[in-house]
Amino acid sequence: MNVLIVYAHPEPESLNGSLKELAVDTLKGEGHQVQVSDLYAMNWKAVLDEDDFKERMNPELFNPIMEQLNAVKKEAIPLDIKEEMDKVRWADVIIFQFPIWWSNFPAILKGWVDRVFFNGFAFNTVEMQSYDKGLLKSKKGMLSFTTGASRELYTDEGPHGEIETIINYFNHVLFELVGMEVLPYFAIFGPGAMSEKQREAELERFQEVIQNL
Ligand SMILES: Cc1cc2nc3c(=O)[nH]c(=O)nc-3n(C[C@H](O)[C@H](O)[C@H](O)COP(=O)(O)OP(=O)(O)OC[C@H]3O[C@@H](n4cnc5c(N)ncnc54)[C@H](O)[C@@H]3O)c2cc1C
């Protein structure tokens, strides 16, 4: 199995960094092929803008989604995006590893999605290719994240709302839209308030999930 880990944390020694390393070691130990897109280490450009489109179909008015389609047709995709698309093409499974920031992805990871899941590559608005006709149909996607808040704060009664609702939304608009199958998410809630032993148990739980991927 080919696994791409898209990893978004600015500190290699963070818990997210450890989860990423554990996933790489475990997958390789099981005989799988692994590639990592370490977005901070790559200094990934997070913002989709006009600089991504050197051969514009309309130089007067910038329409990002139509320019994406045009860039695919003209094979005028910037190298950093093309390299990520090659990794996506290669992957059977894509894991996003990240800390929850503002109940969402860190901006650098959202920017990876904005710039890599192109119209004409991951879906196609003109050919109506999305969801069951999405262009990344044969692949599986998994969200793996940590929170600052405890699980109790991410419930319907808690201040942040139910995490399942938030994650179901991400899975739907991200993976399902491009045709991918959703794998169950993995989360560590409030690791800062845990004992060392509890955190070690969470890392073991993660390793089991990865082994059974
Ligand atoms: C801009 C911003 C917005 C945020 N918004 C939210 C939000 O909306 N909701 C929310 O819940 N939280 C939020 N947070 C908090 C954030 O989600 C957590 O700080 C983050 O998930 C913790 O993950 P980490 O990898 O940074 O952990 P770290 O801080 O690196 O580690 C957490 C704990 O685990 C320990 N640890 C690290 N590595 C290991 C290891 N290998 N083995 C055992 N223990 C280890 C550390 O010593 C520490 O005690 C936000 C934070 C920021 C910066």
The ligand as a Gaussian input file, in Angstrom:
#p B3LYP/6-31G(d) Opt

LIG

0 1
 C       -3.975000      29.083000      16.622000
 C       -4.451000      27.978000      17.520000
 C       -5.794000      27.667000      17.557000
 C       -6.248000      26.629000      18.359000
 N       -7.590000      26.322000      18.340000
 C       -8.024000      25.263000      19.039000
 C       -9.392000      24.863000      18.961000
 O      -10.196000      25.451000      18.250000
 N       -9.797000      23.791000      19.700000
 C       -8.937000      23.111000      20.498000
 O       -9.350000      22.150000      21.150000
 N       -7.637000      23.466000      20.597000
 C       -7.149000      24.506000      19.876000
 N       -5.824000      24.823000      19.912000
 C       -4.907000      23.973000      20.713000
 C       -4.231000      22.903000      19.844000
 O       -5.182000      22.085000      19.206000
 C       -3.312000      22.015000      20.687000
 O       -2.313000      22.848000      21.258000
 C       -2.672000      20.919000      19.840000
 O       -3.645000      20.062000      19.309000
 C       -1.716000      20.063000      20.660000
 O       -0.948000      19.299000      19.755000
 P        0.629000      19.494000      19.659000
 O        1.193000      18.511000      18.682000
 O        0.962000      20.919000      19.430000
 O        1.004000      19.049000      21.134000
 P        2.259000      19.397000      22.043000
 O        2.042000      20.709000      22.713000
 O        3.531000      19.190000      21.288000
 O        2.146000      18.211000      23.091000
 C        1.037000      18.068000      23.942000
 C        1.534000      17.358000      25.195000
 O        2.082000      16.078000      24.829000
 C        3.459000      15.985000      25.256000
 N        4.180000      15.228000      24.220000
 C        4.721000      15.696000      23.069000
 N        5.285000      14.685000      22.383000
 C        5.103000      13.554000      23.125000
 C        5.454000      12.200000      22.961000
 N        6.134000      11.771000      21.887000
 N        5.091000      11.308000      23.907000
 C        4.396000      11.696000      24.995000
 N        4.023000      12.984000      25.229000
 C        4.377000      13.904000      24.296000
 C        3.942000      17.412000      25.413000
 O        4.987000      17.506000      26.353000
 C        2.684000      18.109000      25.912000
 O        2.505000      17.950000      27.284000
 C       -5.341000      25.877000      19.152000
 C       -3.974000      26.204000      19.130000
 C       -3.531000      27.231000      18.317000
 C       -2.057000      27.545000      18.265000

